[in-house]
Amino acid sequence: MKNIGSLDRIIRLAGAAAIAIAYATGLVSGTLAIVLGVVALVLLATSLTSTCPAYLPFGISTRPKGR
């Protein structure tokens, strides 16, 4: 069940991109880089699938009604 709207997807993609840029430019390293890398992967995966498992138990949806 898709529960992520367009703006939510854009924000998640921007977050993943910001983390990737921070890593590529050397702003983060070590354990922090690993943790942020996992966060970036989760943001990217949820954005691409338009589904956030954390939203499901609470019935949250950022998709417009009727879609």
C-alpha positions in Angstrom: 0.0 0.0 0.0 1.5 3.3 -1.1 1.4 6.0 1.6 4.0 8.6 0.5 3.0 11.6 -1.5 5.1 13.6 -4.0 6.4 16.2 -1.5 7.3 13.5 1.0 9.2 11.7 -1.8 11.1 14.8 -2.8 12.1 15.5 0.8 13.3 12.0 1.3 15.3 12.0 -2.0 16.9 15.4 -1.0 17.9 14.0 2.4 19.5 11.0 0.8 21.3 13.2 -1.7 22.5 15.5 1.0 23.9 12.6 3.0 25.7 11.2 -0.1 27.2 14.7 -0.9 28.4 15.0 2.7 30.1 11.6 2.5 31.6 12.3 -0.9 33.0 15.6 0.2 34.5 14.1 3.4 32.2 16.0 5.8 31.3 12.7 7.5 33.4 9.7 8.2 33.8 6.7 10.4 30.8 5.4 12.4 28.7 8.5 11.6 29.2 7.8 7.9 28.0 4.3 8.3 24.9 5.3 10.3 24.0 8.1 7.8 24.6 5.7 4.9 22.0 3.4 6.3 19.6 6.3 6.9 20.2 7.4 3.2 19.5 3.9 1.9 16.2 3.8 3.9 15.2 7.2 2.7 16.0 6.2 -0.9 14.2 2.8 -0.7 11.0 4.3 0.9 11.0 7.1 -1.7 11.4 4.8 -4.7 8.7 2.4 -3.4 6.4 5.2 -2.2 5.8 3.1 1.0 6.9 3.9 4.5 6.6 0.9 6.9 6.7 3.3 9.9 3.6 5.1 8.7 1.5 1.8 8.3 0.8 1.1 12.0 -0.5 4.7 12.6 -2.5 4.9 9.4 -0.5 7.9 8.2 -0.5 8.8 4.5 0.9 11.8 2.8 -0.7 10.8 -0.6 -3.6 12.9 -1.8 -7.0 11.4 -1.2 -8.5 9.5 -4.1 -5.2 8.1 -5.4 
